[in-house]
Amino acid sequence: MIIASDGNHHNLALAACFRFYCTVLLLAAIASAASGQQQKRLQPPAAVQSPFNAMKVSARFKIGKNADWVAVTADAVWVAGTSPYSTLRIDPKTNVVAAKIELPGEACSGLATGFHSVWIPLCGKPNSLARLDMRTNKLVILPIGPAGEGGGIATSVDSVWLVSDDNGTLNRIDPRTNLVRQKISILPGSYNPIHSKGKIWVTSVKSNSVTAVDASTGAVIKTIPVGPQPRFLTAGGGSIWTLNQGDGTVTRVDESKLNVAATVPARIPGHGGDITYGYGSIWATVFGTPLTRIDAKSNKLLRQWTGAGGDSLRIGFASIWITDYRNGLRLRIPLTQAMHAGRRRSVRR
């Protein structure tokens, strides 16, 4: 049955429909504006960006086909390369390669130093762990390897720490015997450990979190949610800092309170990269943005250098040691150059 409505009912229906669609349009406009404001907040000002190729390099080293990973000790800088698989020792006083030690596999999951040794996780058939004596340059190969590429390794006061599988098995290795003394289960997809203030911190790229482990007992203390796909991390300024590959943010975790203190919108997402602490700043590198500097006190993004290069870095000997992975280079950049970038020089009259 069809019921005809009169004019008043028709006008009321139109008015109600108009109000409904106006409300929808208003809510959509508000959501769009909020999204725009959020994206605006996540974007660093263009003024903090500079071309990386404009930086003056004090020394340049050809490492191999690729150059990756770096470790700094009291008298040397260590870097890994491919073609051939090797680790190079650089004398920072003379900028000369003092030794080149060939490896039986690719250095694929970081470098760590401790107990007069450089510890080098190797990817091969099978994966293994190389222990390089810094006094003699002699190698010992241990039958325990990393879970895969892009992981890490750490040393504490009495142990070496390495994740050996995708299930999250954290191995504690006794450097006196080169044997695993303890296995600790953490979250799957955890690959990158560091040591700081009596704790081992390990990111989980699959669980978007970082886990704190007691370095004395091996007990899991707490797992803390951070940004998406955290992998590389560093310690400094009373905090743990994770480089989140999913969205390019950097998460700051308070070491004492065990909670997130800040999220820095660094806009450096993507595969690979590295992060380290030095001279009151956080320094990060990824392909396309070889160098990013964040003030560790204010959490402010200070400057980014964009262009080709990058992938791993450390601070030492008043310099930034950074790789150009794809060109197989290790670059030494004076730290003062990066620290003073953007400062206006006073003009004498």
N, C-alpha and C positions, 0 to 999 in steps of 0.2 A: 504494500500500500504506500502511495506517495502522498506526503503531506506538504502542501504549499505554505511557505512562510510569508508573512507580510513584510513590509519595508523596514519596520523598526527592528524586527529580529535579524533581518539581513544586515542592517548597519551595525548592530551589536556584534554580530559574528565577525564582520570585517575589522571592527575595532579590536576585538580580542585577538584575532589573527595578527594584526599589525603589532600589537604589544608583544606577542610571543616572538615574532621574528626580530623585533627591535632588541628584545632581551638577549636572544641568541647572538645577534650581531655585536651587541655591547660586550658580552662575555668573551666572544672570539677576539674582539679588539683588545680587551684587557689581557687575555692570555698571550696574544701576539706581542703586546708591549712588554709584558713581563719577560717573555722569552728573549726579546731584543735586548732588554736591560741586562738579563743574565749573560747573554753572549758578549755584550759590551764589557761587563765586569771581567769576563774571562780573557779578554783581549788585552795584551800589554800595549802600551802606547808605542806608536811607530818610532817615536823619538829615541827609544832605547835600543834600536837596532842599527848595526853597522856591518859593513862587508868584512868577512873574515880574511879575505885576501889582502886587505889593507894593513893587517897587523904585521909588524916587523918581527921576523924570525931570527933568533940569535944563532941557532944551529939546526941543521937538517940532516937526518940520517936515513939512508936507504936500507930498509930492513929485509925486504923480500918482495914476493908478489903481493902479499898482504901484510899489514902490521896490526897487531892487536895485543891488548892487555899491557899493563905496566905496573911495576912495583918499584918503590923507592926505599933504599936502605941508607945507612950512615955514610957510605962512600961510593954508592953506585946507583944507576938506574937500569932496571931490567925490562926488556921488552921481548915479546914473542913474534915470530914471523913464519911465513910459509914459503915453499919453493927455494930452499929446502925447509922442512920443519926444524925450527931452531929457537934458541933463546940467546939474546945478545946482552952483554954487559957493557954499559956505557960509563966512562969516567966523566963525571960532571965538571971536574976541574979543567980537563983538557978538551972536552967534547970529542973524544976519540973512543971508538969501539975497542974495548980492552980484550974482549973474548967473545967468541961465537961458538955455542955448544949445540951440536945437532941432536934432535930428539927423534925417538922412534914412532912418534905420532904427532898429530896437530894439537897444540896448546889451545884448548877450546872452551875452558871454563875458569878463566881468571888466573891470577898469580897471588901467592901469599908468601910471606917471609917469616922466618923464626927458626930458632935452634940451629943457627949457622947455615941455614938452607933456604933455597927457593923451592916452593912446592908448586908443581905444575900439573894440573889435571890434563890428561891426554885422551883424545878421541881416536880410536883405532879399532883393530880387531884382535883382541878385545880392548875396551877402554881400560886405562891404567892411570897410575899416579907416579910422576917422576919427582924424585928428591935430588936436587942439585946442591952439592956442597959448595958454598960460596968461597971457601978457602982454597979448594983444589980444583973446582970446576968439574968434579967427577959426578956421574949420575948413578942413582940406584932406582930401579923400577919396581914399584909396589903393585901387587895384583888386586888393586881395588881402584875403580875409576869413577868418573862423574856420571850422572844420569844421562847427560848429553851436552850439546852445545849451549852456550849462553848461561852457564851456571856460575858458580863461584866456589871459593875455598877460603878458610879463615884459620888463624892460629890464636890460641889463648896462652895463658902462662904455662900450661902443662900439656896441651893437646893440639892436634890438628883436626879440623872439622870439615867434612865433605858429605854432601848428599849423593847417594849412589844409585837411586832409582826414582821412577815417577810416582811411586807410592808414598814418598816422603820419609825414607830411611836416612836419618842423620847419623853418620859414622864418626865416632870419636877415636882418633888414632893416637897411640902413644909414640912420641918421637924417639923414645929410648929403644924401643923394640921394632918400630915400624909396623905394629900389629893393631888391629881394631880392638879397643878395650871396652867399648860400649856402643850399643845401637839404640837410637831414640826414635820413636815414631812421632812424626809431626804430620801436618796436613799434606795430602797429595798435591803435586804440582809445586812443591817447595824446592828451590834449587840454589838460592844465593844466601850464604851465611856471612855475617861479620861478627867480630867480637868487640864489645865495649862495656867497660865497667862491670866485669864479672858476669856478663850475660852474652849468650849467642843469640843473635837476631837473624831470622830467616824469613824471607818473603815467600808468599805463595801466589804465583801468577794465576792459578786456577781459582783460588778462593778469595782473591782480592784482600789479602791480609798479611800481617807480619806477626810472627810468633817469637816470644822471648823464652829462652831456655837457660836455666841456671848452669853456668859454666863449671861449677864445682861438682854438682850432683847429677846433672843431666836431666833434672826434672823440668817439665814444661810449666812455665809460670803463667803465661796468658797469651791469647791470640787476639789481635787488635785489627778491626776492619780499617782498611785504608782506601786508596783510589783504585781504579780498575787496572788489572794486569800489572801489579808492581813486580819488578824484577831486581834491578840494581839498587843498592842502598849504601848509605854512609853514615858515620857518626860524627857529631860535633855540636858545640854550643848547647850541651846538655840534652841533645835530641838525636833521634834516629830519623833519617830522611830517605824516603822511598821515591824513586823515579817511576811513575806510573805510565806504562807504555800504552794503555788503552786510551787515555785522553790527554796525555802530556802534562798532567799536573805533577806537583811534588808535594807529598804529604809529610808533615812534621809530627813526630810522635815524641811526647815528653818521656824521657827515660825513667824519671823517678815516679811520675804519676801514672805511667802506662796508659796514656790516652792520647788522642789526636789533639794537637795544639793548634795546627793551622794547615790549610791547603793553599798552595801557591799556584795560580794559573799560569804556568810557564809556557804552555802551548808547544810542547816538544814531544808529540806522540810518535809511536812507530817502533819497529823492530830494532834491536841492538841498543847502543848507547852506553852511558856510564855516568857516574856521579861521585863526587868526592868533596871533602871539606878542607879548607885552608885559609888562614889569615882572616877569620871572621866571616867568611863567605862560603856559600855552597856553589860548586862549579859543576855543570852538567854538559854532556855532549850527546848529540844524535846526528844522523845524516841530515844534511840540509841546514842544520843550525849547530855548527861545530862547537860553539861555546856559549854558555848561558851563565850569568852570575846573579846570585840571589843573596841579599843581605841576611845573615843568619840571626841578626838581632831583631830586625823589624819585619822579616819575611817579605820584604819588598824586592820585586824583580828590578834589578839595577840596569842590566844591559845584556843584549844578545848580539852575537856575531853570526851572520848568515852566509851561506854559500857552500861550496864543495869542501869536503874533508870531515874529520871527526870520527869518533866511535869509542875511544877509551882515553882516560886521562888520569893524572895524578899531579900533586903539587909537591915540589921539593927543590932545594938549592935555589931559592928565590925565582923559581920558574914554573911555568905550566908545561908539562910534558904531555903532548896530545898526539894521537895518531891520525894520519890520513889513511884509513884502512885500505881503501880501494886502490890507492897509488903506492901502497907499501912503504909509507914514510912515517918517521917519528919526528915531530917538530918540537923545538924548545923555544918558548916564548917568554920574554922577561915578565915577571909577575907585575912589576910596577906599571907596565904598559896597559895591562888590563885593569888594574886597580884605579888608574888615573884617567881612564877613557871617559870622555864626555865632560870632564872638568874644564871650565873656562879659564884660560890663562889671563892673568892680570896684565894690563898694558901700561907700561911706564910712559909718562909724558914729561 
